[in-house]
Amino acid sequence: MTTETAQVSALSAEDVLKHWQGHRGLTRRTIEAFPEDKLFSFSVGGMRPFSELVWEFIGMAIPIVDGVATGNWVKYNGSKPGTKAELLALWDAQTSELTAKFRTIPPRRFAEIDTAFGQWKMSGVGTIQYAVDNEIHHRGQGYVYLRALGIEPPQFWDR
């Protein structure tokens, strides 16, 4: 009996970055869809408001890229925005910074196992995927909030 194994090609670093930035663009449109007051106050079932979830994404993106690039895992220490405009401005600045810093990751670091922030032991690409998965998961909460507010969220496939 013979078994056939399919050959699967891996994504390039540029593909991973493009995928992440596609999700960041969708998350940005989700932030834009919220009314100013609801972005910082509305929640369902005791979950955090969407602005707090976005703050979590902001706290992860650049520190993860820096950590994967250098092995130094330093938590984000910026100031929390108080308005939708400030949140979007920080999001946009960080999105540009993410692109620039991502391209400094040495290729070997994507496969190397490291312990991010002393708690997540995985490859560099695994840590990046964790950040993307976390954003997708919590953006889903934002979609629930928008629907509860009677607002149609952005199409999830439009990345």
Secondary structure, DSSP 4 states (H G I P E B T S, - for coil): --------PPPPHHHHHHHHHHHHHHHHHHHHHS-HHHHHH--STTPPPHHHHHHHHHHHHHHHHHHHHHS------PPPP-SHHHHHHHHHHHHHHHHHHHTTS-GGGGTSEEEETTTEEEEHHHHHHHHHHHHHHHHHHHHHHHHHTT-PPPPTT--
